[in-house]
Amino acid sequence: MIEILSRLGWRFAIMLGGEGLQSALAFGLNIALARSIPDQSYGEFAIIVLISGLAAIYMRTLFGIAVCTFVPQCRRESAARAYAVSFGSGAAAFAFGCAILSATIFALAGLSCAIAAGAFIGMSALRSYVRMALFAQQRAVLATAGDFAFALVATGLCVPIILRADTSDVLRDVFIALTAAHLAGIAVALMLLRQPVRLSLRKSIRLRFTKLLPSLSWSIVSVTSATIQSQGPTLVIAVLAGPAAYAPIAAMTAILSPLRLAAIALANMTQPELARILQGPRSRKVLSLLITMSLGILAACAAYEVTLAIAYPFLRNRLFAGRFTGSSLSLITLELSCIATAALLSAAPKILLEATRDFKQIAIVSIIGAGVGVPLVAFLVVTQSVAVSMVGLFASELVVLIGCWIASIAVLRVRNTPALFP
């Protein structure tokens, strides 16, 4: 167990460098836009970024989890390459489809940045797959190099856009810059990999992926239900209250984004390792790894949120320049901190359920969570206020947290295990 934790700790430190740069970029970009453009425009920016997150979630579900589960378990390099080609080709096609579909929807909605926003969504989804594929191949350093390239290019292109006097096409130009930065991140990572990039949708590739569909079907159901559970209440607020009312939630979510990015890094790093452990004899390693992850996440959340509480007056008055004074920002901050902690603490058991392909359990828990959260948020946003409605999202995340731990412990009991449960 000590050897596993040491290996994971080193990989996490490498990955966190790249995640830290991305987090700093997202934080700075959100703050700069929140201060410089109207609330309506900033709300539109936040909603588009939220949709890009949904595309990345489906990319991870359809192709990322598969590459992190199947590739590490392959004993022959040729089999690993075959899986990589299948999943990579599917990921590229999926990213292209996301770009076209989202650009079309944004254009119908009358957004002037529709094409740029669609390209951003497709490219960010593709880079999320490339990162996971590199983690699956034990190439975390290359993924981090791509993160650095993305952050540097995005910073170099976005800063002049935000500083210029004319703000009429800021959103369009920012999304063009972010698309170029994602492309640069992918290019750098693949060049350092020094392996030919093979994409193919020929019949044998399609058949290989089709054979995996039964095992991925519950994964698709689970991610759909999980997306409705986690993002549904937020979208309800954005739709019922409007982009301007959603703006303070988006701003504080950006402040908490470093926690989410660190948790994503931890999940991407741990999932291949957990898949390998599950291939061998069952032991206390699985449960110990999950508990260690959860304790680390809890400590990080506590430290970050205490720092946030101390810095809150500065954030409200200086960083946001007093723009959200009438939006119950203090209550929103407290609620989002609790929501983030509950959501991140469910990461460890979810990784186990994904690694064991028990997607049905995730789907059931997420459906119950959505059934609690979405109606409660809708009721509260109509009858009370946007700030009070966030209680519904916290209730939803709490249901998921409890349900995922119950399901993961049940899975360990069934799959094993005198060593875990004598």
Secondary structure, 3 states (H helix, E strand, C coil): CHHHHHHHHHHHHHHHHHHHHHHHHHHHHHHHHHHHCCHHHHHHHHHHHHHHHHHHHHHHHHHHHHHHHHCCCCCCHHHHHHHHHHHHHHHHHHHHHHHHHHHHHHHHCCCCCHHHHHHHHHHHHHHHHHHHHHHHCCCHHHHHHHHHHHHHHHHHHHHHHHHCCCCCCHHHHHHHHHHHHHHHHHHHHHHHHCCCCCCCCCHHHHHHHHHHHHHHHHHHHHHHHHHHHHHHHHHHHHHHHCHHHHHHHHHHHHHCHHHHHHHHHHHHHHHHHHHHHHHCCCCCHHHHHHHHHHHHHHHHHHHHHHHHHHHHHHHHHHHCCCCCCCCCHHHHHHHHHHHHHHHHHCHHHHHHHHHCCCHHHHHHHHHHHHHHHHHHHHHHHHHCCHHHHHHHHHHHHHHHHHHHHHHHHHHHHHHCCCCCCC
